[in-house]
Amino acid sequence: MTTPSTAGLVTALLDTLGCEMGLYGKLIDILERERACLVAVSQTGLLRAVQDKESALERIRTQAREVERAMKALAASLGLSDRNSITLPRLAGLVAEPARARLLNAQAERVAFAKKVRESNSVNDRLIHGSLAYIAQAFGMMRALTAGSVSYSPTGAAGDSNPSGRLVRLKG
């Protein structure tokens, strides 16, 4: 049953969840900008995107604490004694309609945003690691081109690629 004070706490919780969803939306935009910088090989843009991402993540952590406080306050008004294991679906089950539907919609939106962030971050991770592998291969190829030739001993072991000059002196 939703009392007037509980209704106010539900509204406060929904407001904080709305702020959190806005921050997740901004994070997704930053991740898309990061991906564009990776594809365009824009180092300055990438560094700026990384700084923006760190800032957005800090704001999300702060907002998550606010959501947790609002959830605990609502749980206390509903008489829940175990405030450590409070979830939105559990709280939604204890309030009347339309607050229940709004809380469940907020939870579904929260899950959808988390999935989008994971997918976007995964794509960027693959781009970064693919680029690093390409760079490592290029350096390996350059290293092989600039290295001296490898000589093999009669036992099959690789010998010194830089002769000491002794052989030249003995033959010369």
Summary of the structure (lengths in Angstrom):
residues: 172
radius of gyration: 29.5
end to end distance: 103.1
largest distance: 103.9
contacts: 437
relative contact order: 0.11
helix: 78%
strand: 1%
